[in-house]
Amino acid sequence: MQEDIAKAKVLVESLPYIREFYHKTVVIKYGGHAMVDEELKRSFALDVILMKYIGINPVIVHGGGPQINRFLEKMQVTPSYVQGMRVTDGETMDVVEMVLVGKVNKEIVGLINHCGGKAVGLSGRDSDLVQARKMTVHAKSDKDNRPPELIDLGRVGEVTKVNPEILATLEQKDFIPVIAPVGVGEDGQAFNINADLVAGAIAAELNAEKLVLLTDVEGVKGKDGNLISSISKEDIPGMIDQEVIVGGMIPKVNCCKSAIEKGVGKAHIIDGRQEHAILLEIFTRAGIGTEIVA
C-alpha cells in the first residue's frame, strides 16, 4: 500500500506541470548515448508517448553522427571535421542522407510506434520543412592581420527558414514528428545541418514552450566542477569569455540562447544517459541538467 501511495504522490506532484504544458510544444534534440543504449532508447520512446497522451506536443529532431561514421568506415572513408563540423562532400552527403533519413529516422519511428505511439518520420526536405543555405566558415585570423581564410565545408548548411505547415497537420492528427536534420537549398540540393541548430530553429518557429537538448553530460558545470542548474541568457557571453563554458558546450548553449531570443520559453541541456530524463526535467520540481532562461 505504501508503494502505491508513493506512486500516487508522484502523479499529484506532476499535475501542475501537466496543466502548465497542456497543448504546448516541446522540441527535443535526441542524440548521444540515449540513441545507442537499448534501455535508454525504450525509455525515450515511452517518455514522448506519455507526453503526447497527456496533451503535450513533442517534436523530435535527431542526430546520428556515430552511425554515419560507422558507415563511412565500412567504405574506408575517414571523417574530416573543421571547428566541430563534418566536412561534407557530395559522396559524404549521400551517406549522411541515407543513414539519417533511411536508417536512423526509421528506427526511431519504428520504436515509438512499437511502444504504442503514433510517429511519422520526416527530413527537412519534406514539404521544404527546413530550408537552408551553404554555411560560411572562416579560419581564425593570424597575427599578420590578414583577412581570415574562407573554409569550404562542402554541403554543410545553416537554416534560413522553417516551414511548419506539415508539422501543424501532423499535430492535428496526433502524430509525433521525428525529423532528420537534412535541409534543402533553393536549387533542391540537400544540406547536412547540425541537429542542435535544426531543433533550435524549429522550436523558435513553433513558439515552443521548451527546447530540450539531450547530451552525454549532466549539463553546464562551473570551474569547481559542480552542475549549474540555471543560467540567464545575458550571462552566456561572459561565461564563455571566462572559459566556464568551453568546447562542445559553447554551440549548444548559444543554440539555446538564440532560441530563447526568438521566443522559446526555456531551453534545457540535460543528461540523456539518465533513464526517463525528459520526464524528470519536465514533471519534477527540481528538474535535471541546466536550464537557460530569459
Residue frames relative to the residue before (quaternion, step in Angstrom):
aa qw qx qy qz dx dy dz
M 1.0000 0.0000 0.0000 0.0000 0.00 0.00 0.00
Q 0.6480 0.5240 -0.3255 0.4468 3.62 0.94 -0.84
E 0.6299 0.5272 -0.3333 0.4628 3.58 1.05 -0.73
D 0.6496 0.5082 -0.3135 0.4706 3.57 1.01 -0.79
I 0.6312 0.5265 -0.3262 0.4668 3.58 1.04 -0.79
A 0.6326 0.5333 -0.3249 0.4581 3.58 1.02 -0.82
K 0.6407 0.5100 -0.3216 0.4754 3.57 1.01 -0.80
A 0.6409 0.5244 -0.3247 0.4570 3.58 0.99 -0.83
K 0.6389 0.5282 -0.3246 0.4555 3.61 1.01 -0.79
V 0.6138 0.5397 -0.3417 0.4640 3.57 1.07 -0.73
L 0.6586 0.5056 -0.3066 0.4653 3.57 0.95 -0.87
V 0.6510 0.5123 -0.3130 0.4646 3.57 0.98 -0.85
E 0.6367 0.5311 -0.3274 0.4532 3.60 1.00 -0.81
S 0.6955 0.4819 -0.2784 0.4545 3.57 1.03 -0.74
L 0.4843 0.7145 -0.4185 0.2826 3.61 1.20 -0.42
P 0.6674 0.4896 -0.3412 0.4454 3.68 0.78 -0.81
Y 0.6731 0.4924 -0.3015 0.4620 3.58 1.04 -0.75
I 0.5952 0.5380 -0.3602 0.4760 3.58 1.11 -0.63
R 0.6571 0.5033 -0.3008 0.4738 3.56 0.98 -0.89
E 0.6689 0.5256 -0.3018 0.4304 3.58 0.92 -0.93
F 0.7921 0.3335 -0.1580 0.4862 3.59 0.92 -0.92
Y 0.3567 0.7489 -0.4868 0.2739 3.57 1.28 0.14
H 0.8367 0.0684 -0.1223 0.5295 3.57 -0.81 1.12
K 0.5231 0.5968 -0.4345 0.4259 3.62 1.18 0.40
T 0.4226 -0.7015 0.5219 0.2386 3.56 -1.26 0.48
V 0.0724 -0.7620 0.6428 0.0308 3.54 -1.04 0.88
V 0.1742 -0.7838 0.5910 0.0780 3.57 -0.64 1.15
I 0.1224 -0.8132 0.5690 0.0027 3.56 -0.73 1.15
K 0.2044 -0.7253 0.6414 0.1443 3.56 -0.87 0.97
Y 0.1604 -0.8089 0.5653 0.0213 3.54 -0.53 1.30
G 0.3129 0.7499 -0.5306 0.2412 3.57 -0.56 1.14
G 0.6847 0.5100 -0.3464 0.3887 3.54 -1.33 -0.18
H 0.8341 -0.2233 0.1677 0.4757 3.52 -1.29 -0.54
A 0.5811 0.6047 -0.3691 0.4005 3.58 1.15 -0.60
M 0.6740 0.4774 -0.2931 0.4815 3.59 1.23 -0.39
V 0.6860 0.4958 -0.2586 0.4655 3.58 1.30 -0.21
D 0.7008 0.4558 -0.2542 0.4864 3.56 0.87 -1.03
E 0.4887 -0.7077 0.4264 0.2803 3.59 -0.71 1.07
E 0.6651 0.4966 -0.3138 0.4611 3.60 0.93 -0.84
L 0.6661 0.4964 -0.3026 0.4673 3.57 1.01 -0.82
K 0.6028 0.5510 -0.3531 0.4564 3.58 1.09 -0.66
R 0.6730 0.4760 -0.2909 0.4857 3.57 0.94 -0.89
S 0.6177 0.5472 -0.3320 0.4570 3.59 1.03 -0.81
F 0.6511 0.5130 -0.3080 0.4671 3.57 0.96 -0.90
A 0.6572 0.5174 -0.3142 0.4491 3.58 0.87 -0.94
L 0.6730 0.4915 -0.2980 0.4655 3.59 0.91 -0.88
D 0.6099 0.5611 -0.3466 0.4394 3.59 1.04 -0.74
V 0.7269 0.4293 -0.2667 0.4649 3.59 0.74 -1.00
I 0.5968 0.5450 -0.3642 0.4627 3.60 1.13 -0.55
L 0.6448 0.5120 -0.3151 0.4719 3.58 0.94 -0.88
M 0.6279 0.5363 -0.3380 0.4515 3.58 0.92 -0.86
K 0.6784 0.4986 -0.2973 0.4503 3.57 0.88 -0.93
Y 0.6749 0.5156 -0.2993 0.4348 3.58 0.92 -0.88
I 0.7301 0.3959 -0.2502 0.4976 3.62 1.08 -0.58
G 0.6983 -0.5448 0.2568 0.3868 3.57 1.22 0.46
I 0.5422 0.5657 -0.4226 0.4555 3.59 1.24 0.30
N 0.3176 -0.7657 0.5338 0.1673 3.58 -1.03 0.78
P 0.1030 -0.8094 0.5760 0.0491 3.61 -0.17 1.22
V 0.0772 -0.7482 0.6574 0.0456 3.55 -1.11 0.81
I 0.1827 -0.8210 0.5382 0.0544 3.57 -0.63 1.15
V 0.0463 -0.7370 0.6734 0.0340 3.54 -1.06 0.88
H 0.1291 -0.8400 0.5249 0.0464 3.60 -0.60 1.06
G 0.3975 -0.6690 0.5710 0.2614 3.51 -1.34 0.40
G 0.0473 -0.8127 0.5787 0.0493 3.53 -1.20 -0.58
G 0.2092 0.8299 -0.4936 0.1547 3.57 1.20 0.53
P 0.6868 0.4744 -0.3105 0.4548 3.65 0.75 -0.90
Q 0.6405 0.5188 -0.3290 0.4608 3.59 1.01 -0.75
I 0.6306 0.5155 -0.3301 0.4770 3.59 1.04 -0.74
N 0.6579 0.5213 -0.3120 0.4451 3.57 0.92 -0.90
R 0.6417 0.5251 -0.3339 0.4483 3.58 0.97 -0.80
F 0.6601 0.4949 -0.3139 0.4699 3.57 0.99 -0.78
L 0.6429 0.5214 -0.3229 0.4588 3.59 0.99 -0.80
E 0.6181 0.5482 -0.3395 0.4497 3.57 1.07 -0.75
K 0.6325 0.5239 -0.3283 0.4666 3.58 1.04 -0.76
M 0.6871 0.4428 -0.2672 0.5103 3.56 1.19 -0.59
Q 0.4063 -0.7290 0.4420 0.3287 3.55 1.41 -0.01
V 0.4407 0.6394 -0.4802 0.4079 3.53 1.02 0.97
T 0.2836 -0.7686 0.5518 0.1556 3.59 -0.76 1.04
P 0.4168 -0.7123 0.4979 0.2663 3.63 -0.66 1.03
S 0.1555 -0.7766 0.6058 0.0758 3.56 -1.10 0.74
Y 0.0949 -0.8091 0.5797 0.0164 3.56 -0.93 0.94
V 0.0702 -0.7511 0.6546 0.0496 3.53 -1.24 0.66
Q 0.8364 -0.0698 -0.0073 0.5436 3.56 -0.69 1.16
G 0.7304 -0.4606 0.2194 0.4542 3.54 1.01 0.94
M 0.6567 0.4952 -0.3127 0.4751 3.60 1.27 0.00
R 0.4899 -0.6825 0.4669 0.2760 3.55 -0.98 0.89
V 0.3655 -0.6871 0.5818 0.2365 3.57 -0.87 0.96
T 0.0795 -0.8442 0.5282 -0.0448 3.55 -0.55 1.24
D 0.0924 -0.7799 0.6184 0.0288 3.56 -0.24 1.26
G 0.7606 -0.3920 0.2435 0.4566 3.59 -1.27 0.03
E 0.6688 0.5012 -0.3023 0.4584 3.57 0.93 -0.92
T 0.6645 0.4948 -0.3041 0.4703 3.57 0.96 -0.87
M 0.6185 0.5440 -0.3483 0.4474 3.60 1.04 -0.74
D 0.6175 0.5375 -0.3455 0.4587 3.58 1.02 -0.73
V 0.6588 0.4949 -0.3000 0.4807 3.58 1.01 -0.85
V 0.6290 0.5452 -0.3309 0.4446 3.58 0.94 -0.92
E 0.7056 0.4595 -0.2739 0.4647 3.57 0.80 -1.00
M 0.6425 0.5310 -0.3244 0.4472 3.57 0.97 -0.82
V 0.7086 0.4562 -0.2650 0.4686 3.58 0.87 -0.97
L 0.7102 0.4634 -0.2791 0.4507 3.60 0.78 -1.00
V 0.7646 0.3793 -0.1997 0.4813 3.57 0.77 -1.06
G 0.7713 0.4094 -0.2046 0.4423 3.55 0.84 -1.00
K 0.7812 0.3079 -0.1668 0.5169 3.59 1.12 -0.53
V 0.7490 0.4076 -0.2469 0.4604 3.59 0.43 -1.20
N 0.6665 0.5159 -0.3111 0.4391 3.57 0.82 -0.98
K 0.6922 0.4803 -0.2868 0.4561 3.57 0.88 -0.93
E 0.6127 0.5425 -0.3538 0.4530 3.60 1.08 -0.63
I 0.6585 0.5000 -0.3102 0.4693 3.60 0.96 -0.86
V 0.6491 0.5122 -0.3100 0.4693 3.57 0.93 -0.92
G 0.6686 0.5156 -0.3016 0.4430 3.56 0.90 -0.93
L 0.6539 0.5142 -0.3158 0.4564 3.58 0.99 -0.83
I 0.6551 0.5039 -0.3190 0.4639 3.60 0.90 -0.88
N 0.6701 0.4883 -0.3023 0.4702 3.58 0.92 -0.86
H 0.6377 0.5324 -0.3238 0.4529 3.59 1.01 -0.80
C 0.7096 0.4517 -0.2539 0.4775 3.58 1.08 -0.73
G 0.6951 -0.5095 0.2680 0.4307 3.58 1.24 0.17
G 0.5789 0.5847 -0.3868 0.4164 3.60 1.22 0.12
K 0.3635 -0.6758 0.5834 0.2663 3.54 -1.39 -0.12
A 0.0863 0.8157 -0.5604 0.1142 3.57 -0.10 1.30
V 0.1271 -0.7610 0.6320 0.0727 3.53 -1.24 0.62
G 0.3245 -0.7674 0.5265 0.1691 3.57 -0.85 0.99
L 0.0188 -0.7846 0.6190 -0.0282 3.53 -1.05 0.90
S 0.1733 -0.6926 0.6626 0.2265 3.50 -1.37 0.11
G 0.6743 -0.5010 0.3491 0.4152 3.56 -1.24 0.20
R 0.5957 0.5729 -0.3575 0.4348 3.57 1.28 -0.27
D 0.5768 0.5951 -0.3827 0.4082 3.59 1.16 -0.47
S 0.8428 -0.0348 -0.0293 0.5363 3.57 -0.74 1.12
D 0.5243 -0.6455 0.3933 0.3921 3.61 1.21 0.61
L 0.1114 0.8461 -0.5130 0.0927 3.56 1.05 0.78
V 0.7939 0.1004 -0.0361 0.5986 3.60 0.85 -0.98
Q 0.1241 -0.7965 0.5906 0.0358 3.55 -0.39 1.25
A 0.0725 -0.8381 0.5384 -0.0505 3.54 -0.90 0.95
R 0.1609 -0.7304 0.6466 0.1503 3.51 -1.42 0.14
K 0.6660 -0.5018 0.3716 0.4081 3.53 -1.27 0.35
M 0.3943 -0.7242 0.5177 0.2281 3.57 -0.88 0.95
T 0.2574 -0.7558 0.5865 0.1358 3.55 -0.99 0.91
V 0.0091 0.7969 -0.6013 0.0583 3.56 -0.73 1.11
H 0.1702 -0.7823 0.5937 0.0810 3.55 -0.98 0.89
A 0.4978 -0.6118 0.5197 0.3283 3.53 -1.19 0.59
K 0.5993 -0.5559 0.4269 0.3868 3.55 -1.20 0.46
S 0.5101 -0.6686 0.4468 0.3052 3.57 -0.89 0.95
D 0.3859 -0.7249 0.5217 0.2311 3.57 -1.11 0.70
K 0.7207 -0.4735 0.3099 0.4004 3.54 -1.35 0.03
D 0.6248 0.5636 -0.3414 0.4189 3.62 1.21 -0.31
N 0.4377 -0.7288 0.4221 0.3147 3.56 1.33 0.15
R 0.3380 0.7182 -0.5261 0.3054 3.54 1.09 0.68
P 0.6096 -0.5486 0.4006 0.4087 3.61 -1.11 0.53
P 0.5265 -0.6436 0.4396 0.3396 3.61 -0.94 0.77
E 0.5017 -0.6736 0.4656 0.2790 3.55 -1.03 0.85
L 0.4051 -0.6965 0.5396 0.2441 3.56 -1.00 0.86
I 0.2013 -0.7850 0.5789 0.0905 3.59 -0.84 1.03
D 0.2770 -0.7611 0.5664 0.1521 3.56 -0.84 1.00
L 0.1560 -0.8082 0.5654 0.0519 3.57 -0.49 1.24
G 0.5274 -0.6223 0.4216 0.3960 3.57 1.25 0.05
R 0.7944 -0.2980 0.2347 0.4744 3.56 -0.97 -0.87
V 0.2866 0.6970 -0.5778 0.3132 3.51 0.72 1.22
G 0.1231 -0.8466 0.5173 0.0201 3.56 -0.68 1.08
E 0.2394 -0.7058 0.6353 0.2021 3.48 -1.44 0.05
V 0.5542 -0.6436 0.4224 0.3164 3.54 -1.07 0.76
T 0.1681 -0.7760 0.6004 0.0954 3.56 -0.96 0.90
K 0.8018 -0.0576 0.0749 0.5901 3.58 1.09 -0.69
V 0.1965 -0.7399 0.6296 0.1325 3.54 -1.20 0.62
N 0.1877 -0.7689 0.6047 0.0890 3.55 -0.88 1.02
P 0.1653 -0.8712 0.4556 0.0778 3.62 0.02 1.27
E 0.3550 0.7812 -0.4746 0.1963 3.61 1.24 -0.05
I 0.6874 0.4811 -0.3014 0.4530 3.59 0.83 -0.93
L 0.6275 0.5316 -0.3389 0.4569 3.60 1.09 -0.65
A 0.6261 0.5262 -0.3352 0.4676 3.58 1.05 -0.73
T 0.6370 0.5298 -0.3220 0.4580 3.56 1.01 -0.81
L 0.6708 0.4909 -0.2960 0.4706 3.58 0.92 -0.90
E 0.6286 0.5357 -0.3423 0.4479 3.60 1.00 -0.76
Q 0.6449 0.5335 -0.3203 0.4437 3.58 0.96 -0.84
K 0.7258 0.3969 -0.2223 0.5160 3.58 1.14 -0.66
D 0.4935 -0.7045 0.3916 0.3268 3.60 1.32 0.30
F 0.4044 0.6797 -0.5069 0.3429 3.59 1.01 0.79
I 0.3567 -0.6884 0.5882 0.2302 3.54 -1.28 0.53
P 0.2770 -0.7729 0.5425 0.1778 3.64 -0.51 1.09
V 0.0870 -0.7589 0.6442 0.0377 3.56 -1.05 0.88
I 0.0926 -0.8654 0.4914 -0.0328 3.56 -0.24 1.32
A 0.2796 -0.7293 0.6038 0.1596 3.56 -0.93 0.97
P 0.4370 -0.7490 0.4387 0.2356 3.63 -0.81 0.98
V 0.3506 0.6791 -0.5520 0.3335 3.55 0.57 1.25
G 0.1756 -0.8119 0.5519 0.0739 3.58 -0.65 1.12
V 0.3468 -0.7235 0.5583 0.2113 3.54 -1.32 0.15
G 0.3436 -0.7484 0.5365 0.1843 3.56 -0.95 0.95
E 0.7264 -0.4322 0.3048 0.4389 3.56 -1.31 0.09
D 0.7158 0.4282 -0.2471 0.4932 3.57 1.13 -0.64
G 0.6019 -0.5851 0.3447 0.4202 3.58 1.29 0.19
Q 0.4818 0.6801 -0.4256 0.3525 3.56 1.30 0.00
A 0.4421 -0.6965 0.5017 0.2602 3.57 -1.05 0.80
F 0.1299 -0.7741 0.6155 0.0708 3.54 -1.19 0.68
N 0.3786 -0.6837 0.5831 0.2219 3.53 -1.14 0.78
I 0.0130 -0.8194 0.5713 -0.0461 3.60 -0.59 1.13
N 0.5580 -0.5997 0.4593 0.3435 3.57 -1.05 0.77
A 0.4944 -0.7018 0.4280 0.2826 3.59 -0.75 1.06
D 0.5938 0.5572 -0.3710 0.4464 3.61 1.06 -0.63
L 0.6720 0.5032 -0.2972 0.4548 3.58 0.93 -0.93
V 0.6388 0.5123 -0.3242 0.4737 3.58 1.01 -0.78
A 0.6521 0.5119 -0.3153 0.4617 3.59 0.92 -0.89
G 0.6626 0.5097 -0.3068 0.4550 3.58 0.94 -0.86
A 0.6682 0.4996 -0.3021 0.4611 3.57 0.95 -0.88
I 0.6588 0.4927 -0.3120 0.4752 3.60 0.97 -0.81
A 0.6276 0.5351 -0.3357 0.4551 3.59 0.99 -0.81
A 0.6589 0.5067 -0.3083 0.4627 3.58 0.96 -0.86
E 0.6736 0.5030 -0.3010 0.4501 3.60 0.89 -0.92
L 0.7219 0.4315 -0.2371 0.4862 3.59 1.05 -0.77
N 0.3463 -0.7343 0.4978 0.3052 3.60 1.30 -0.14
A 0.0898 0.8493 -0.5130 0.0864 3.55 0.98 0.91
E 0.5182 -0.6210 0.4924 0.3214 3.52 -1.18 0.62
K 0.8077 0.0398 0.0142 0.5881 3.56 1.04 -0.81
L 0.1495 -0.7001 0.6862 0.1291 3.48 -1.38 0.55
V 0.0620 -0.8090 0.5845 -0.0104 3.58 -0.66 1.11
L 0.1230 -0.7814 0.6098 0.0489 3.58 -0.77 1.09
L 0.2269 -0.7618 0.5936 0.1255 3.58 -0.66 1.11
T 0.0168 -0.8093 0.5856 -0.0431 3.58 -0.77 1.06
D 0.5209 -0.6188 0.4790 0.3410 3.55 -1.32 -0.16
V 0.6407 0.4355 -0.3444 0.5303 3.57 1.19 0.60
E 0.6549 -0.5402 0.3567 0.3900 3.57 -1.24 0.39
G 0.6879 -0.3564 0.3020 0.5556 3.56 1.11 -0.73
V 0.7029 -0.3875 0.3313 0.4960 3.57 -1.16 -0.57
K 0.1354 -0.8007 0.5811 0.0536 3.55 -0.85 0.99
G 0.4838 -0.6545 0.5039 0.2895 3.54 -1.18 0.67
K 0.7012 -0.4509 0.3321 0.4413 3.56 -1.29 0.06
D 0.6353 0.5181 -0.3272 0.4699 3.58 1.24 -0.41
G 0.5599 -0.6346 0.3729 0.3806 3.58 1.29 -0.01
N 0.5730 0.5970 -0.3788 0.4145 3.58 1.26 -0.08
L 0.5561 -0.6216 0.4475 0.3227 3.54 -1.11 0.77
I 0.2661 -0.7229 0.6162 0.1639 3.56 -1.04 0.86
S 0.3106 -0.8109 0.4677 0.1650 3.58 -0.37 1.21
S 0.8164 0.0589 -0.0072 0.5745 3.60 1.06 -0.64
I 0.0469 -0.7838 0.6192 -0.0078 3.56 -1.03 0.90
S 0.3473 -0.7010 0.5799 0.2274 3.56 -0.99 0.84
K 0.5640 -0.6257 0.4112 0.3483 3.59 -0.95 0.81
E 0.6157 0.5625 -0.3505 0.4263 3.60 1.10 -0.61
D 0.6722 0.5111 -0.2958 0.4465 3.60 1.15 -0.55
I 0.5021 0.7084 -0.4081 0.2819 3.59 1.21 -0.39
P 0.6647 0.5003 -0.3462 0.4338 3.67 0.74 -0.86
G 0.6645 0.5012 -0.3062 0.4621 3.60 0.95 -0.83
M 0.6544 0.5106 -0.3179 0.4583 3.58 1.00 -0.76
I 0.6242 0.5073 -0.3395 0.4876 3.57 1.16 -0.56
D 0.6470 0.5204 -0.3149 0.4598 3.59 0.96 -0.88
Q 0.7182 0.4281 -0.2405 0.4931 3.58 1.04 -0.79
E 0.4185 -0.7452 0.4198 0.3056 3.56 1.38 0.12
V 0.2993 0.6976 -0.5683 0.3174 3.54 0.99 0.92
I 0.7284 0.2481 -0.1544 0.6198 3.54 1.10 -0.81
V 0.0630 0.8272 -0.5472 0.1111 3.58 -0.51 1.18
G 0.8319 0.3041 -0.1693 0.4322 3.53 -1.42 0.09
G 0.8515 -0.1545 0.1346 0.4827 3.52 -1.06 -0.87
M 0.5668 0.5936 -0.3927 0.4150 3.58 1.23 -0.23
I 0.5493 0.6400 -0.3965 0.3627 3.63 1.15 -0.54
P 0.7130 0.4287 -0.3021 0.4654 3.67 0.66 -0.89
K 0.6176 0.5434 -0.3577 0.4420 3.60 1.06 -0.63
V 0.6767 0.4804 -0.2914 0.4758 3.57 0.91 -0.92
N 0.6520 0.5050 -0.3172 0.4681 3.59 0.98 -0.79
C 0.5964 0.5491 -0.3491 0.4700 3.57 1.12 -0.66
C 0.6582 0.5006 -0.2978 0.4769 3.59 0.95 -0.89
K 0.6392 0.5351 -0.3139 0.4545 3.58 0.97 -0.90
S 0.6672 0.4999 -0.3005 0.4633 3.57 0.90 -0.92
A 0.6490 0.5234 -0.3219 0.4486 3.60 0.95 -0.85
I 0.6621 0.4995 -0.3072 0.4666 3.58 0.94 -0.84
E 0.6459 0.5232 -0.3196 0.4549 3.58 0.98 -0.79
K 0.7112 0.4234 -0.2461 0.5043 3.58 1.23 -0.50
G 0.7548 -0.4587 0.1993 0.4245 3.58 1.21 0.41
V 0.4793 0.6466 -0.4619 0.3726 3.61 1.20 -0.02
G 0.5609 -0.6547 0.3965 0.3157 3.57 -0.93 0.91
K 0.7664 -0.1575 0.1535 0.6035 3.56 0.72 -1.14
A 0.1998 -0.7496 0.6133 0.1483 3.54 -1.26 0.42
H 0.1347 -0.8052 0.5768 0.0289 3.55 -1.06 0.79
I 0.1448 -0.7377 0.6531 0.0911 3.53 -1.09 0.83
I 0.0562 0.8383 -0.5309 0.1106 3.57 -0.34 1.26
D 0.5637 -0.6196 0.4524 0.3060 3.52 -1.31 0.45
G 0.2676 -0.8010 0.5192 0.1312 3.55 -0.36 1.25
R 0.5460 0.6044 -0.4041 0.4163 3.59 1.27 -0.08
Q 0.5857 0.5582 -0.3566 0.4671 3.57 1.31 -0.22
E 0.4610 -0.6883 0.4851 0.2799 3.57 -0.74 1.04
H 0.8404 0.0610 -0.1087 0.5275 3.58 -0.96 0.98
A 0.1180 0.8454 -0.5109 0.1020 3.57 1.08 0.79
I 0.6602 0.5231 -0.3236 0.4310 3.59 0.91 -0.85
L 0.6688 0.4898 -0.3058 0.4682 3.59 0.90 -0.87
L 0.6371 0.5286 -0.3307 0.4530 3.57 1.01 -0.76
E 0.6614 0.4969 -0.3072 0.4703 3.58 1.04 -0.70
I 0.7612 0.4209 -0.2219 0.4408 3.56 0.76 -1.01
F 0.8228 0.3169 -0.1159 0.4573 3.59 0.88 -0.94
T 0.6667 0.4433 -0.3413 0.4924 3.61 1.14 0.38
R 0.6136 -0.5808 0.3919 0.3641 3.57 -1.17 0.59
A 0.7213 0.4508 -0.2530 0.4610 3.58 0.86 -0.95
G 0.2054 -0.7806 0.5558 0.1990 3.57 0.97 -0.84
I 0.3042 -0.7172 0.5815 0.2344 3.56 -1.29 -0.19
G 0.7638 0.3896 -0.2595 0.4444 3.56 -1.28 0.20
T 0.5862 -0.5521 0.4654 0.3673 3.53 -1.30 -0.53
E 0.1887 -0.7650 0.6044 0.1175 3.56 -0.93 0.90
I 0.2288 -0.7335 0.6249 0.1379 3.54 -1.15 0.76
V 0.0494 -0.8318 0.5518 -0.0360 3.56 -0.62 1.14
A 0.5898 -0.5866 0.4286 0.3527 3.53 -1.29 0.43
